[in-house]
Amino acid sequence: MAGIVASASTGHSSPTDYVVASCKATRYPALCVECLSGYASAIRQNEQHLAQTALSVSLSRAQSAAAFVAKMTQVRGIKPRERQAVKDCIENMGDSVDRLSQSVKELGQMGRAVGQDFMWHMSNVQTWVSAALTDENTCFDGFAGSVMDGNIKAAIRRKVVNVAQVTSNALALVNRFAARHRASVALAPTEKP
């Protein structure tokens, strides 16, 4: 009976439906559903769990992409300019991993923070995820121009674009969680002394 009440209160008949509906708020909804539907039962139709899971998936993808990019310096025949672009990308992806890791920890430690405390934590998370997204996009800057076209650029582009899309989705879900929390606080009755 409690499960029926929980589903009715959120308006979603299953945990997967909740993920699908929530992912509509992202820039890449199909990718969002692909990444998060496997965690639907753990998310439990909870905004904070959804945001936390999206950040964790983004972190995992960023770590994988960073390791992949690091291996690109070992490719036989890599040109000096490509090697430098790869090294710059490695630094950017490392920064992205650090920021996403901070965000996962911060959101995980929030507990039931309210008011200014909630806003402070959420502001940190939003800033770090936004910076991680910038790092991911900046990673590719060193490969600009047709001189840099080739297999290394194409391989790194595929990985980094995917991570940036997953991170963009995570940021959208974090922002949605923050906005809904703010709205629920604004609608809550205030205590009078």
N, CA, C and O of each residue as an XYZ file, in Angstrom:
772
protein
N       0.823     -1.189      0.000
C       0.000      0.000      0.000
C       0.870      1.257      0.000
O       0.565      2.222     -0.700
N       1.950      1.248      0.782
C       2.822      2.420      0.845
C       3.416      2.718     -0.523
O       3.572      3.885     -0.881
N       3.753      1.682     -1.302
C       4.302      1.872     -2.642
C       3.312      2.550     -3.564
O       3.685      3.374     -4.399
N       2.026      2.193     -3.405
C       0.987      2.812     -4.229
C       0.862      4.284     -3.892
O       0.732      5.127     -4.780
N       0.900      4.585     -2.621
C       0.812      5.984     -2.197
C       2.012      6.772     -2.712
O       1.858      7.893     -3.198
N       3.212      6.187     -2.608
C       4.418      6.884     -3.075
C       4.344      7.148     -4.571
O       4.687      8.240     -5.025
N       3.893      6.148     -5.353
C       3.788      6.340     -6.793
C       2.742      7.385     -7.126
O       2.947      8.220     -8.008
N       1.629      7.340     -6.427
C       0.562      8.296     -6.694
C       0.995      9.716     -6.360
O       0.627     10.667     -7.048
N       1.779      9.849     -5.298
C       2.184     11.196     -4.889
C       3.165     11.823     -5.872
O       3.201     13.046     -6.010
N       3.965     11.000     -6.561
C       4.906     11.549     -7.529
C       4.319     11.574     -8.930
O       4.857     12.237     -9.817
N       3.224     10.860     -9.137
C       2.583     10.857    -10.439
C       3.242      9.909    -11.427
O       2.922      9.965    -12.614
N       4.146      9.045    -10.992
C       4.834      8.118    -11.874
C       4.551      6.701    -11.413
O       4.691      6.384    -10.232
N       4.148      5.839    -12.356
C       3.743      4.491    -11.990
C       4.909      3.565    -11.678
O       4.723      2.544    -11.015
N       6.111      3.905    -12.146
C       7.263      3.057    -11.840
C       8.503      3.924    -11.686
O       8.539      5.065    -12.148
N       9.521      3.368    -11.029
C      10.771      4.129    -10.897
C      11.367      4.519    -12.258
O      11.941      5.599    -12.400
N      11.229      3.644    -13.247
C      11.753      3.963    -14.573
C      10.972      5.111    -15.206
O      11.554      5.973    -15.863
N       9.650      5.123    -15.009
C       8.838      6.238    -15.526
C       9.307      7.556    -14.924
O       9.342      8.580    -15.607
N       9.663      7.528    -13.655
C      10.165      8.732    -12.982
C      11.452      9.227    -13.647
O      11.613     10.423    -13.887
N      12.362      8.303    -13.940
C      13.622      8.662    -14.599
C      13.335      9.237    -15.987
O      13.896     10.269    -16.356
N      12.472      8.583    -16.751
C      12.137      9.045    -18.102
C      11.540     10.455    -18.038
O      11.929     11.328    -18.814
N      10.613     10.673    -17.132
C       9.981     11.992    -16.998
C      10.996     13.048    -16.562
O      10.995     14.166    -17.076
N      11.848     12.693    -15.627
C      12.860     13.638    -15.134
C      13.865     14.000    -16.219
O      14.303     15.147    -16.307
N      14.226     13.030    -17.037
C      15.220     13.256    -18.092
C      14.716     14.205    -19.179
O      15.515     14.723    -19.959
N      13.428     14.435    -19.239
C      12.885     15.390    -20.215
C      13.375     16.805    -19.938
O      13.321     17.663    -20.819
N      13.851     17.053    -18.728
C      14.361     18.379    -18.349
C      15.812     18.584    -18.785
O      16.381     19.651    -18.556
N      16.412     17.576    -19.408
C      17.821     17.661    -19.802
C      17.964     17.969    -21.289
O      17.002     17.868    -22.050
N      19.155     18.337    -21.685
C      19.444     18.637    -23.090
C      19.543     17.365    -23.930
O      19.271     17.391    -25.130
N      19.930     16.253    -23.305
C      20.114     14.985    -24.009
C      19.269     13.904    -23.322
O      19.816     13.025    -22.656
N      17.949     13.962    -23.477
C      17.065     13.061    -22.717
C      17.280     11.566    -22.985
O      17.214     10.765    -22.053
N      17.533     11.183    -24.220
C      17.735      9.755    -24.514
C      18.993      9.237    -23.803
O      18.982      8.146    -23.232
N      20.056     10.012    -23.840
C      21.290      9.643    -23.145
C      21.058      9.597    -21.634
O      21.569      8.711    -20.949
N      20.302     10.533    -21.130
C      19.970     10.584    -19.706
C      19.264      9.296    -19.281
O      19.641      8.675    -18.286
N      18.248      8.901    -20.032
C      17.497      7.679    -19.713
C      18.423      6.469    -19.803
O      18.385      5.589    -18.944
N      19.257      6.428    -20.848
C      20.201      5.324    -21.026
C      21.133      5.198    -19.812
O      21.396      4.093    -19.339
N      21.625      6.331    -19.317
C      22.575      6.332    -18.203
C      21.932      6.045    -16.852
O      22.553      5.424    -15.990
N      20.690      6.493    -16.660
C      20.099      6.459    -15.319
C      19.020      5.393    -15.103
O      18.710      5.067    -13.957
N      18.452      4.853    -16.161
C      17.342      3.912    -15.961
C      17.777      2.658    -15.209
O      16.975      2.070    -14.484
N      19.010      2.246    -15.365
C      19.513      1.086    -14.625
C      19.595      1.314    -13.117
O      19.711      0.363    -12.344
N      19.536      2.570    -12.711
C      19.603      2.930    -11.287
C      18.237      3.356    -10.747
O      18.141      3.835     -9.618
N      17.189      3.186    -11.541
C      15.865      3.702    -11.189
C      15.383      3.241     -9.811
O      14.816      4.034     -9.059
N      15.603      1.971     -9.476
C      15.121      1.485     -8.173
C      15.917      2.095     -7.028
O      15.370      2.305     -5.945
N      17.203      2.384     -7.246
C      18.024      3.024     -6.208
C      17.674      4.513     -6.074
O      17.777      5.083     -4.988
N      17.266      5.129     -7.170
C      16.889      6.543     -7.151
C      15.609      6.744     -6.338
O      15.413      7.784     -5.709
N      14.748      5.735     -6.364
C      13.516      5.720     -5.560
C      12.657      6.983     -5.740
O      12.098      7.497     -4.771
N      12.557      7.469     -6.955
C      11.715      8.619     -7.258
C      11.996      9.797     -6.320
O      11.079     10.482     -5.867
N      13.284     10.016     -6.042
C      13.726     11.054     -5.120
C      14.658     12.009     -5.873
O      15.646     11.578     -6.467
N      14.339     13.303     -5.846
C      15.104     14.310     -6.596
C      16.586     14.318     -6.221
O      17.454     14.396     -7.091
N      16.864     14.237     -4.929
C      18.257     14.281     -4.492
C      19.003     13.022     -4.940
O      20.147     13.107     -5.386
N      18.366     11.865     -4.826
C      18.997     10.622     -5.282
C      19.231     10.664     -6.790
O      20.245     10.168     -7.281
N      18.291     11.255     -7.516
C      18.432     11.389     -8.969
C      19.648     12.251     -9.308
O      20.473     11.872    -10.139
N      19.753     13.403     -8.665
C      20.882     14.307     -8.913
C      22.200     13.634     -8.514
O      23.189     13.725     -9.241
N      22.211     12.968     -7.375
C      23.408     12.277     -6.888
C      23.843     11.188     -7.869
O      25.028     11.064     -8.179
N      22.900     10.415     -8.347
C      23.211      9.341     -9.286
C      23.719      9.907    -10.607
O      24.676      9.385    -11.178
N      23.091     10.962    -11.093
C      23.532     11.597    -12.338
C      24.967     12.099    -12.202
O      25.768     11.951    -13.125
N      25.291     12.690    -11.055
C      26.663     13.154    -10.817
C      27.640     11.980    -10.752
O      28.742     12.056    -11.296
N      27.242     10.911    -10.098
C      28.110      9.726     -9.979
C      28.382      9.106    -11.351
O      29.506      8.692    -11.634
N      27.359      9.043    -12.197
C      27.538      8.514    -13.547
C      28.467      9.432    -14.334
O      29.342      8.956    -15.057
N      28.285     10.728    -14.200
C      29.144     11.696    -14.882
C      30.594     11.543    -14.422
O      31.511     11.551    -15.243
N      30.799     11.405    -13.127
C      32.145     11.209    -12.577
C      32.779      9.945    -13.146
O      33.938      9.962    -13.559
N      32.034      8.865    -13.167
C      32.551      7.601    -13.686
C      32.947      7.733    -15.163
O      33.997      7.242    -15.576
N      32.108      8.390    -15.941
C      32.409      8.593    -17.370
C      33.635      9.500    -17.534
O      34.473      9.264    -18.404
N      33.734     10.523    -16.704
C      34.883     11.440    -16.788
C      36.182     10.708    -16.431
O      37.211     10.917    -17.074
N      36.132      9.860    -15.416
C      37.317      9.079    -15.037
C      37.745      8.155    -16.176
O      38.933      8.039    -16.476
N      36.784      7.510    -16.798
C      37.067      6.617    -17.909
C      37.649      7.381    -19.098
O      38.610      6.932    -19.723
N      37.065      8.529    -19.402
C      37.558      9.351    -20.512
C      38.963      9.878    -20.218
O      39.811      9.915    -21.110
N      39.210     10.284    -18.971
C      40.539     10.783    -18.594
C      41.591      9.695    -18.785
O      42.684      9.971    -19.279
N      41.272      8.469    -18.401
C      42.203      7.350    -18.574
C      42.436      7.074    -20.061
O      43.559      6.798    -20.483
N      41.365      7.151    -20.845
C      41.481      6.939    -22.284
C      42.373      8.006    -22.920
O      43.265      7.688    -23.706
N      42.130      9.259    -22.578
C      42.918     10.364    -23.137
C      44.393     10.205    -22.746
O      45.280     10.452    -23.563
N      44.654      9.797    -21.510
C      46.038      9.607    -21.054
C      46.774      8.575    -21.911
O      47.970      8.715    -22.166
N      46.062      7.545    -22.351
C      46.678      6.513    -23.192
C      47.035      7.047    -24.580
O      47.894      6.487    -25.259
N      46.386      8.113    -24.993
C      46.619      8.651    -26.332
C      48.033      9.218    -26.502
O      48.511      9.347    -27.629
N      48.702      9.555    -25.404
C      50.078     10.057    -25.527
C      51.027      8.942    -25.964
O      52.138      9.209    -26.422
N      50.588      7.698    -25.822
C      51.427      6.541    -26.160
C      51.235      6.059    -27.601
O      51.911      5.129    -28.043
N      50.321      6.689    -28.324
C      50.038      6.267    -29.695
C      51.274      6.471    -30.566
O      51.899      7.531    -30.547
N      51.608      5.442    -31.322
C      52.778      5.514    -32.207
C      52.506      6.523    -33.325
O      51.427      6.529    -33.918
N      53.482      7.363    -33.600
C      53.361      8.325    -34.690
C      52.650      9.613    -34.322
O      52.355     10.428    -35.196
N      52.368      9.810    -33.022
C      51.687     11.043    -32.609
C      52.617     12.234    -32.862
O      53.806     12.194    -32.544
N      52.059     13.266    -33.427
C      52.832     14.475    -33.743
C      53.015     15.300    -32.473
O      52.198     15.215    -31.557
N      54.085     16.100    -32.410
C      54.338     16.915    -31.208
C      53.151     17.825    -30.844
O      52.817     17.961    -29.667
N      52.526     18.435    -31.832
C      51.384     19.324    -31.540
C      50.196     18.529    -30.987
O      49.489     18.997    -30.095
N      49.985     17.328    -31.524
C      48.917     16.462    -31.010
C      49.218     16.042    -29.574
O      48.338     16.042    -28.714
N      50.491     15.682    -29.329
C      50.884     15.255    -27.979
C      50.613     16.383    -26.980
O      50.122     16.124    -25.881
N      50.928     17.633    -27.349
C      50.681     18.769    -26.454
C      49.176     18.969    -26.226
O      48.749     19.244    -25.105
N      48.385     18.831    -27.281
C      46.935     18.958    -27.149
C      46.385     17.859    -26.231
O      45.496     18.106    -25.416
N      46.922     16.656    -26.375
C      46.503     15.540    -25.515
C      46.883     15.834    -24.068
O      46.082     15.612    -23.159
N      48.102     16.331    -23.846
C      48.533     16.652    -22.478
C      47.639     17.723    -21.855
O      47.277     17.630    -20.683
N      47.285     18.742    -22.645
C      46.373     19.779    -22.143
C      45.015     19.177    -21.807
O      44.402     19.515    -20.795
N      44.563     18.292    -22.664
C      43.270     17.633    -22.443
C      43.312     16.775    -21.177
O      42.345     16.735    -20.416
N      44.425     16.097    -20.957
C      44.581     15.281    -19.741
C      44.422     16.172    -18.507
O      43.748     15.798    -17.547
N      45.044     17.343    -18.541
C      44.928     18.272    -17.411
C      43.476     18.728    -17.225
O      42.970     18.752    -16.103
N      42.815     19.086    -18.317
C      41.419     19.507    -18.226
C      40.528     18.394    -17.693
O      39.669     18.636    -16.845
N      40.728     17.178    -18.186
C      39.898     16.065    -17.733
C      40.179     15.733    -16.269
O      39.272     15.339    -15.536
N      41.422     15.888    -15.846
C      41.750     15.699    -14.424
C      41.032     16.715    -13.557
O      40.511     16.383    -12.492
N      41.010     17.964    -14.024
C      40.270     19.005    -13.291
C      38.778     18.676    -13.244
O      38.132     18.853    -12.211
N      38.238     18.201    -14.353
C      36.826     17.836    -14.407
C      36.518     16.723    -13.405
O      35.528     16.794    -12.678
N      37.360     15.708    -13.370
C      37.181     14.599    -12.424
C      37.214     15.131    -10.987
O      36.385     14.739    -10.165
N      38.154     16.010    -10.683
C      38.246     16.579     -9.331
C      36.975     17.335     -8.963
O      36.457     17.172     -7.859
N      36.475     18.148     -9.866
C      35.277     18.956     -9.587
C      34.036     18.083     -9.445
O      33.199     18.328     -8.576
N      33.916     17.077    -10.287
C      32.764     16.174    -10.177
C      32.841     15.359     -8.886
O      31.821     15.099     -8.248
N      34.041     14.962     -8.512
C      34.222     14.229     -7.261
C      33.809     15.095     -6.060
O      33.131     14.629     -5.144
N      34.232     16.360     -6.088
C      33.820     17.303     -5.026
C      32.299     17.419     -4.984
O      31.703     17.450     -3.908
N      31.686     17.483     -6.143
C      30.233     17.649     -6.230
C      29.490     16.446     -5.671
O      28.508     16.594     -4.944
N      29.968     15.251     -6.018
C      29.349     14.024     -5.510
C      29.427     14.001     -3.985
O      28.444     13.687     -3.312
N      30.605     14.335     -3.440
C      30.772     14.366     -1.976
C      29.871     15.408     -1.336
O      29.199     15.131     -0.343
N      29.857     16.600     -1.901
C      29.073     17.703     -1.328
C      27.591     17.363     -1.290
O      26.928     17.557     -0.271
N      27.077     16.858     -2.397
C      25.653     16.517     -2.438
C      25.357     15.356     -1.501
O      24.295     15.310     -0.881
N      26.293     14.418     -1.396
C      26.111     13.277     -0.497
C      26.134     13.651      0.967
O      25.515     12.977      1.790
N      26.842     14.720      1.306
C      26.946     15.142      2.705
C      25.859     16.134      3.117
O      25.788     16.532      4.280
N      25.026     16.527      2.179
C      24.002     17.531      2.488
C      22.951     17.035      3.466
O      22.414     17.806      4.260
N      22.663     15.739      3.402
C      21.620     15.219      4.277
C      20.320     15.962      4.050
O      19.821     16.032      2.927
N      19.786     16.503      5.096
C      18.530     17.246      4.997
C      18.755     18.733      5.246
O      17.974     19.387      5.936
N      19.819     19.245      4.682
C      20.132     20.673      4.842
C      18.948     21.512      4.366
O      18.262     21.162      3.406
N      18.729     22.616      5.057
C      17.619     23.500      4.706
C      18.087     24.950      4.662
O      19.170     25.288      5.141
N      17.254     25.788      4.082
C      17.501     27.227      4.084
C      18.823     27.617      3.473
O      19.216     27.105      2.425
N      19.506     28.528      4.138
C      20.776     29.046      3.641
C      21.832     27.951      3.540
O      22.676     27.980      2.645
N      21.786     26.988      4.455
C      22.736     25.881      4.431
C      22.561     25.074      3.143
O      23.540     24.735      2.479
N      21.310     24.770      2.795
C      21.016     24.051      1.552
C      21.514     24.856      0.355
O      22.172     24.313     -0.532
N      21.204     26.137      0.331
C      21.567     26.995     -0.799
C      23.095     27.068     -0.959
O      23.603     27.071     -2.081
N      23.813     27.125      0.147
C      25.270     27.195      0.090
C      25.835     25.916     -0.534
O      26.668     25.977     -1.438
N      25.371     24.749     -0.041
C      25.830     23.467     -0.583
C      25.479     23.343     -2.067
O      26.311     22.933     -2.876
N      24.245     23.700     -2.416
C      23.809     23.575     -3.808
C      24.583     24.526     -4.716
O      24.900     24.180     -5.854
N      24.882     25.701     -4.225
C      25.662     26.660     -5.003
C      27.046     26.085     -5.301
O      27.552     26.218     -6.415
N      27.652     25.450     -4.307
C      28.948     24.787     -4.516
C      28.841     23.719     -5.604
O      29.649     23.680     -6.532
N      27.838     22.858     -5.477
C      27.661     21.768     -6.439
C      27.438     22.328     -7.839
O      28.064     21.878     -8.799
N      26.555     23.302     -7.954
C      26.266     23.884     -9.266
C      27.513     24.526     -9.878
O      27.764     24.378    -11.074
N      28.274     25.222     -9.079
C      29.497     25.871     -9.568
C      30.504     24.828    -10.042
O      31.085     24.970    -11.118
N      30.713     23.782     -9.246
C      31.702     22.761     -9.589
C      31.297     21.959    -10.821
O      32.140     21.652    -11.664
N      30.020     21.619    -10.931
C      29.574     20.853    -12.103
C      29.674     21.719    -13.357
O      30.069     21.238    -14.419
N      29.322     22.975    -13.232
C      29.454     23.896    -14.363
C      30.922     24.033    -14.780
O      31.234     24.045    -15.971
N      31.809     24.134    -13.809
C      33.246     24.223    -14.104
C      33.756     22.926    -14.739
O      34.598     22.967    -15.636
N      33.256     21.786    -14.282
C      33.645     20.497    -14.870
C      33.235     20.446    -16.341
O      33.983     19.960    -17.189
N      32.049     20.947    -16.625
C      31.568     20.983    -18.009
C      32.460     21.890    -18.860
O      32.770     21.562    -20.005
N      32.865     23.012    -18.307
C      33.788     23.914    -19.008
C      35.125     23.216    -19.258
O      35.684     23.322    -20.350
N      35.637     22.508    -18.260
C      36.899     21.763    -18.414
C      36.797     20.750    -19.553
O      37.712     20.621    -20.367
N      35.673     20.035    -19.600
C      35.485     19.021    -20.637
C      35.463     19.664    -22.021
O      36.074     19.152    -22.959
N      34.764     20.774    -22.140
C      34.701     21.468    -23.431
C      36.056     22.075    -23.804
O      36.432     22.086    -24.976
N      36.783     22.578    -22.810
C      38.096     23.178    -23.049
C      39.111     22.125    -23.486
O      40.044     22.431    -24.228
N      38.934     20.903    -23.036
C      39.821     19.804    -23.396
C      40.021     19.738    -24.899
O      41.119     19.451    -25.377
N      38.992     19.997    -25.617
C      39.030     19.824    -27.062
C      39.581     21.032    -27.807
O      39.851     20.947    -29.005
N      39.751     22.148    -27.121
C      40.223     23.376    -27.771
C      41.571     23.213    -28.466
O      41.791     23.799    -29.526
N      42.465     22.435    -27.892
C      43.797     22.259    -28.456
C      43.818     21.520    -29.775
O      44.832     21.507    -30.473
N      42.694     20.903    -30.117
C      42.605     20.151    -31.365
C      41.957     20.958    -32.490
O      41.603     20.404    -33.530
N      41.803     22.267    -32.280
C      41.143     23.113    -33.276
C      41.964     23.169    -34.568
O      43.193     23.088    -34.551
N      41.269     23.304    -35.650
C      41.930     23.452    -36.947
C      42.059     22.137    -37.685
O      42.148     21.070    -37.077
N      42.069     22.229    -39.004
C      42.120     21.026    -39.835
C      43.473     20.318    -39.767
O      43.567     19.132    -40.083
N      44.522     21.036    -39.356
C      45.845     20.424    -39.216
C      45.788     19.291    -38.185
O      46.533     18.315    -38.275
N      44.898     19.441    -37.216
C      44.808     18.463    -36.131
C      43.815     17.334    -36.424
O      43.620     16.454    -35.586
N      43.186     17.351    -37.604
C      42.239     16.288    -37.931
C      42.964     14.953    -38.026
O      44.071     14.866    -38.558
N      42.324     13.920    -37.501
C      42.933     12.595    -37.558
C      42.282     11.663    -36.565
O      41.304     12.016    -35.906
N      42.838     10.459    -36.463
C      42.264      9.423    -35.606
C      42.292      9.783    -34.128
O      41.339      9.502    -33.401
N      43.382     10.405    -33.679
C      43.489     10.767    -32.260
C      42.420     11.787    -31.900
O      41.729     11.641    -30.891
N      42.284     12.814    -32.718
C      41.274     13.841    -32.491
C      39.876     13.225    -32.491
O      39.062     13.534    -31.620
N      39.598     12.372    -33.446
C      38.266     11.752    -33.549
C      37.964     10.877    -32.335
O      36.855     10.908    -31.800
N      38.953     10.098    -31.904
C      38.745      9.204    -30.759
C      38.510     10.003    -29.477
O      37.607      9.692    -28.701
N      39.320     11.024    -29.266
C      39.164     11.857    -28.065
C      37.840     12.607    -28.128
O      37.140     12.720    -27.122
N      37.498     13.113    -29.291
C      36.236     13.850    -29.448
C      35.043     12.982    -29.032
O      34.168     13.435    -28.294
N      35.013     11.734    -29.509
C      33.894     10.842    -29.158
C      33.757     10.701    -27.651
O      32.658     10.815    -27.109
N      34.875     10.452    -26.975
C      34.850     10.250    -25.517
C      34.454     11.526    -24.780
O      33.594     11.503    -23.899
N      35.082     12.624    -25.145
C      34.878     13.877    -24.414
C      33.484     14.448    -24.659
O      32.865     14.989    -23.743
N      32.992     14.333    -25.878
C      31.634     14.817    -26.168
C      30.623     14.031    -25.342
O      29.686     14.611    -24.793
N      30.806     12.709    -25.249
C      29.890     11.899    -24.450
C      29.912     12.330    -22.987
O      28.860     12.470    -22.364
N      31.102     12.539    -22.439
C      31.220     12.969    -21.040
C      30.565     14.335    -20.852
O      29.850     14.551    -19.873
N      30.801     15.245    -21.771
C      30.214     16.586    -21.662
C      28.684     16.516    -21.716
O      28.010     17.258    -21.001
N      28.137     15.647    -22.544
C      26.682     15.498    -22.617
C      26.124     14.915    -21.320
O      25.095     15.375    -20.825
N      26.788     13.918    -20.775
C      26.355     13.313    -19.506
C      26.460     14.350    -18.378
O      25.579     14.426    -17.522
N      27.526     15.139    -18.380
C      27.710     16.178    -17.358
C      26.666     17.282    -17.517
O      26.152     17.791    -16.521
N      26.353     17.650    -18.733
C      25.304     18.637    -18.989
C      23.974     18.143    -18.416
O      23.243     18.903    -17.781
N      23.670     16.871    -18.644
C      22.444     16.294    -18.089
C      22.465     16.318    -16.566
O      21.463     16.646    -15.931
N      23.606     15.969    -15.982
C      23.720     15.978    -14.517
C      23.492     17.387    -13.982
O      22.792     17.566    -12.986
N      24.078     18.385    -14.637
C      23.884     19.769    -14.205
C      22.414     20.163    -14.296
O      21.901     20.832    -13.399
N      21.740     19.764    -15.349
C      20.306     20.071    -15.488
C      19.507     19.448    -14.343
O      18.597     20.081    -13.807
N      19.836     18.223    -13.971
C      19.102     17.550    -12.888
C      19.450     18.140    -11.524
O      18.594     18.194    -10.641
N      20.691     18.580    -11.341
C      21.086     19.276    -10.110
C      20.329     20.601    -10.021
O      19.784     20.936     -8.969
N      20.295     21.347    -11.114
C      19.575     22.628    -11.133
C      18.091     22.433    -10.874
O      17.466     23.238    -10.183
N      17.527     21.369    -11.425
C      16.101     21.066    -11.212
C      15.836     20.749     -9.741
O      14.857     21.219     -9.161
N      16.716     19.951     -9.150
C      16.584     19.625     -7.730
C      16.643     20.898     -6.893
O      15.821     21.091     -5.997
N      17.608     21.764     -7.179
C      17.753     23.013     -6.417
C      16.513     23.895     -6.580
O      16.004     24.443     -5.602
N      16.038     24.028     -7.798
C      14.871     24.882     -8.064
C      13.619     24.340     -7.378
O      12.843     25.104     -6.804
N      13.426     23.039     -7.438
C      12.238     22.441     -6.793
C      12.330     22.552     -5.279
O      11.321     22.757     -4.605
N      13.527     22.419     -4.751
C      13.699     22.569     -3.302
C      13.374     24.008     -2.890
O      12.671     24.239     -1.906
N      13.896     24.967     -3.657
C      13.611     26.382     -3.368
C      12.113     26.656     -3.437
O      11.565     27.356     -2.585
N      11.456     26.103     -4.450
C      10.016     26.317     -4.620
C       9.230     25.709     -3.466
O       8.267     26.307     -2.985
N       9.642     24.514     -3.015
C       8.920     23.871     -1.909
C       9.118     24.641     -0.608
O       8.210     24.708      0.220
N      10.297     25.220     -0.428
C      10.555     26.035      0.763
C       9.722     27.312      0.709
O       9.175     27.750      1.721
N       9.629     27.906     -0.483
C       8.860     29.147     -0.644
C       7.380     28.919     -0.390
O       6.688     29.812      0.099
N       6.884     27.713     -0.724
C       5.465     27.395     -0.537
C       5.139     26.922      0.862
O       3.977     26.924      1.267
N       6.168     26.512      1.610
C       5.942     25.985      2.958
C       5.436     27.085      3.876
O       5.876     28.231      3.783
N       4.495     26.730      4.776
C       4.017     27.738      5.723
C       5.140     28.170      6.659
O       5.942     27.349      7.103
N       5.187     29.429      6.945
C       6.220     29.950      7.859
C       5.672     29.970      9.275
O       4.486     30.194      9.513
N       6.586     29.726     10.203
C       6.199     29.752     11.617
C       6.127     31.194     12.090
O       6.946     32.032     11.712
N       5.150     31.461     12.910
C       5.036     32.808     13.473
C       5.351     32.741     14.963
O       4.874     31.850     15.665
N       6.152     33.681     15.440
C       6.544     33.643     16.837
C       5.396     33.917     17.773
O       5.579     33.917     18.990
